[in-house]
């Protein structure tokens, strides 16, 4: 990641080939697992509420900024890789 930062390149390999926001995905997966582990399924709707809020926030802030910064390269990346749900890359 350091080279991508210093050269201001869009990182699209590794975990970023599966999901654009791996930190959020990791937390959601962990919290869903903890909810099931503690038999507290009442928290599962919180996952979907949080996902909806984060979708709106990311679209209106980070994604606009990245589109301005990387242009067409980021637009193509958005078409191939999901925002928050890890999924096999669409080529």
Helices and strands as residue ranges (DSSP letters): H 2-6, G 14-17, H 22-37, G 41-43, H 44-60, H 62-70, H 72-80
